[in-house]
Structures are given as structure tokens and as C-alpha cells.
């Protein structure tokens, strides 16, 4: 199967250094955006809208620093938590702790890239390239040089469907375990007279 570096099918760039464009006072604010942050991306490739921040800007921001449909946004630290931007999450400010991957090759679908970047193999690759630890910031070039196997678009879609189904099942199991734990704690508290000691 053919492999390609990410830089061969997409552009990559880090987000905006916020303090360069952030309005410090209300009177210098031209526009207020919603802004991504490290807490707003999760392991399932979702944006947690309740964790978005506000960003008062001195001026309108350029498109490269705002999310667009089909972008793959990743953290520049481990875990990457790659996330594909949907229509409902466009025009969010991308801060410098995140990178955006914009795919220009029609034979590569964003959801497939998101899936591949979330695999253990990618984490191990990044750890090895970045010197054995990923606690520090990941370089854009490390991501740009990452080689990804590129199957046909049909196979990419099939892989994405399998991965999304698995992700939904995993999420449901985690929620079930959480609810069972709450139920067990409540039962124990009842036996102890209402208080957990």
C-alpha cells in the first residue's frame, strides 16, 4: 500500500499566538470569537463546546487561524486528540498549542487522517522522534514528516465507519461503568446509614 507524508497531501500550521491579537480592553475589541483550547478536544475526536473560551480580538482574524470544515485539528502535545471540524464548529480561533491540518488531496479524507493520528503507532512514532518523551511540545515538522498508508477512498471510508462504530461502543461502555460505579457507591452509602466513611 502506498504511504505519503502528511505534507504531501495537506498543509500544516500551528495556531495563533493569542497575545499578539488579543484585545486587553473592551474599547479595543473589534470582534469576539470562540476559541479552542486543550480542554475542548477529547479522545473521541469531538469538540466539547462547553469548554470553548471567548477571545476578544483587536481585529478580524485571517482564515488560516480559524477552523474550516474538514480541518483536522490536533494538540501539539500528547495525546494528540485529533478532531475533524464539522460545519457546526467553523470559525473557532486555533491557538498556538494546537495545529491544523488542511487536506488538499481529494484522495485522502479528513476522518481517515483523524483516525490514523489517534492510533498507538503514531504516539510511539512521535515519542521516538521527539526524543523519548512527548511531555513537551510536538514540532510541526514531526507531524509533516509522518508517513500514513493511503488506501483507496472506499477503504478509507470503511475504516472510518469501523473506527467510529468502535468509538461509540467504547464511549457507551465507559458511561455504563461510570453509572454502575455511582450505583454501587449509593448502595454502600445506604448500608452505612447514608454516609460514606
C-alpha positions as CSV (number, residue, x, y, z in Angstrom):
1,X,0.0,0.0,0.0
2,X,1.2,3.5,-0.9
3,X,2.3,5.7,2.0
4,X,2.6,9.5,2.0
5,X,4.0,12.1,4.3
6,X,1.2,14.3,5.7
7,X,3.0,17.3,4.0
8,X,2.4,15.6,0.6
9,X,-1.4,15.7,0.9
10,X,-2.0,18.6,3.4
11,X,-0.8,21.9,4.7
12,X,0.1,22.1,8.4
13,X,0.5,25.1,10.6
14,X,0.3,25.9,14.3
15,X,-2.3,28.2,15.6
16,X,-2.3,31.9,16.5
17,X,-0.1,33.3,19.2
18,X,-3.0,34.8,21.1
19,X,-1.4,37.7,22.9
20,X,-0.5,39.3,19.5
21,X,-4.1,39.9,18.6
22,X,-6.0,39.8,21.9
23,X,-7.8,42.9,23.0
24,X,-6.9,43.8,26.5
25,X,-9.6,46.4,27.0
26,X,-13.3,46.5,25.9
27,X,-12.8,49.6,23.8
28,X,-10.1,48.0,21.6
29,X,-12.2,44.9,21.0
30,X,-13.4,44.7,17.4
31,X,-14.8,41.1,17.4
32,X,-15.3,38.3,19.9
33,X,-14.6,34.8,18.7
34,X,-15.0,31.4,20.4
35,X,-11.6,29.8,20.9
36,X,-10.4,26.2,21.0
37,X,-8.1,25.2,23.9
38,X,-6.6,22.0,25.1
39,X,-9.7,21.0,27.2
40,X,-12.0,21.4,24.2
41,X,-10.7,18.4,22.3
42,X,-11.4,14.9,23.6
43,X,-10.2,11.4,22.9
44,X,-13.3,10.6,20.7
45,X,-12.4,13.4,18.2
46,X,-15.2,15.7,19.5
47,X,-15.2,19.3,20.4
48,X,-16.6,19.9,23.8
49,X,-18.4,23.2,23.2
50,X,-18.8,23.8,27.0
51,X,-15.0,24.1,27.2
52,X,-14.5,26.7,24.5
53,X,-13.1,30.1,25.6
54,X,-14.0,33.6,24.4
55,X,-11.4,35.5,22.5
56,X,-11.7,39.3,22.2
57,X,-9.7,40.3,19.2
58,X,-8.3,43.7,18.2
59,X,-9.2,43.0,14.5
60,X,-10.7,40.3,12.3
61,X,-8.5,37.3,12.1
62,X,-7.2,35.7,8.9
63,X,-8.7,32.4,7.7
64,X,-5.6,30.3,8.5
65,X,-6.2,30.9,12.2
66,X,-9.9,30.0,12.1
67,X,-11.3,26.5,11.8
68,X,-12.8,25.4,8.5
69,X,-15.0,22.5,7.6
70,X,-12.8,19.4,7.0
71,X,-9.8,20.7,9.0
72,X,-8.1,18.2,11.3
73,X,-7.1,19.9,14.5
74,X,-4.5,18.3,16.8
75,X,-2.9,19.1,20.1
76,X,0.9,19.8,19.9
77,X,1.4,17.6,22.9
78,X,0.4,14.1,23.8
79,X,-2.2,12.7,23.4
80,X,-2.9,14.5,20.1
81,X,-6.7,14.1,20.3
82,X,-7.2,14.7,16.5
83,X,-10.6,16.2,15.7
84,X,-12.3,16.8,12.3
85,X,-14.0,20.2,12.1
86,X,-17.7,19.9,11.2
87,X,-20.0,22.7,9.9
88,X,-21.1,23.4,13.5
89,X,-17.6,24.3,14.6
90,X,-16.3,26.6,11.9
91,X,-14.7,30.0,12.6
92,X,-13.2,29.0,16.0
93,X,-9.8,30.5,16.8
94,X,-7.0,28.0,16.7
95,X,-4.4,28.8,19.4
96,X,-0.7,28.1,19.2
97,X,-1.0,25.0,21.4
98,X,-2.8,23.3,18.5
99,X,-2.0,22.6,14.9
100,X,-4.4,22.5,11.9
101,X,-4.0,20.0,9.0
102,X,-5.8,21.1,5.8
103,X,-6.1,18.4,3.3
104,X,-5.8,19.3,-0.4
105,X,-5.6,15.9,-1.9
106,X,-9.1,14.6,-2.9
107,X,-7.9,11.0,-2.4
108,X,-7.5,11.5,1.3
109,X,-10.4,12.0,3.6
110,X,-10.1,14.0,6.9
111,X,-11.9,11.4,9.0
112,X,-9.3,8.8,8.0
113,X,-6.4,11.1,8.9
114,X,-8.1,11.7,12.2
115,X,-8.4,8.0,12.9
116,X,-4.8,7.3,11.9
117,X,-3.4,10.1,14.1
118,X,-5.3,8.6,17.1
119,X,-3.6,5.2,16.8
120,X,-1.0,3.9,19.3
121,X,1.5,3.6,16.4
122,X,1.5,7.3,15.8
123,X,2.0,8.0,19.5
124,X,5.0,5.7,19.6
125,X,6.4,7.3,16.4
126,X,6.1,10.8,17.9
127,X,7.7,9.6,21.2
128,X,10.7,8.1,19.3
129,X,11.2,11.2,17.0
130,X,10.8,13.7,19.9
131,X,13.5,12.1,22.0
132,X,11.6,9.5,24.1
133,X,9.1,11.8,25.7
134,X,6.1,13.7,24.5
135,X,5.6,15.9,27.5
136,X,7.0,18.8,25.7
137,X,5.6,20.4,22.5
138,X,5.5,18.4,19.3
139,X,7.1,20.1,16.3
140,X,5.0,20.7,13.2
141,X,7.8,19.0,11.1
142,X,7.4,15.8,13.2
143,X,3.7,15.7,12.0
144,X,4.5,16.9,8.5
145,X,7.0,14.0,8.1
146,X,4.7,11.3,9.5
147,X,4.0,8.7,6.8
148,X,0.5,7.5,6.5
149,X,-0.7,4.5,4.5
150,X,-3.2,5.7,1.9
151,X,-5.7,3.1,0.8
152,X,-8.5,3.8,-1.7
153,X,-11.1,6.3,-0.7
154,X,-13.6,3.5,-0.4
155,X,-11.3,1.6,2.0
156,X,-10.7,4.8,4.0
157,X,-14.5,5.3,4.4
158,X,-14.8,1.7,5.5
159,X,-12.0,2.1,8.1
160,X,-13.6,5.3,9.4
161,X,-17.0,3.6,9.7
162,X,-15.5,0.7,11.7
163,X,-13.5,3.2,13.9
164,X,-16.5,5.4,14.5
165,X,-18.7,2.4,15.5
166,X,-16.0,1.2,17.8
167,X,-15.6,4.6,19.4
168,X,-19.4,4.9,20.0
169,X,-19.4,1.4,21.7
170,X,-16.3,2.3,23.8
171,X,-18.0,5.6,24.9
172,X,-21.2,3.8,25.9
173,X,-19.3,1.2,27.9
174,X,-17.4,3.9,29.8
175,X,-20.6,5.6,30.6
176,X,-22.2,2.4,31.7
177,X,-19.2,1.7,34.0
178,X,-19.5,5.2,35.4
179,X,-23.2,4.8,36.2
180,X,-22.6,1.3,37.8
181,X,-19.9,2.9,40.0
182,X,-22.3,5.6,41.1
183,X,-25.0,3.0,41.8
184,X,-22.6,0.8,43.9
185,X,-21.5,3.9,45.9
186,X,-25.1,4.8,46.6
187,X,-25.8,1.2,47.8
188,X,-22.8,1.2,50.1
189,X,-23.8,4.6,51.5
190,X,-27.3,3.2,52.2
191,X,-25.8,0.3,54.2
192,X,-23.6,2.7,56.1
193,X,-26.5,4.8,57.2
194,X,-26.3,7.4,54.4
195,X,-22.7,8.4,54.9
196,X,-19.6,7.0,53.2
197,X,-16.9,6.9,55.8
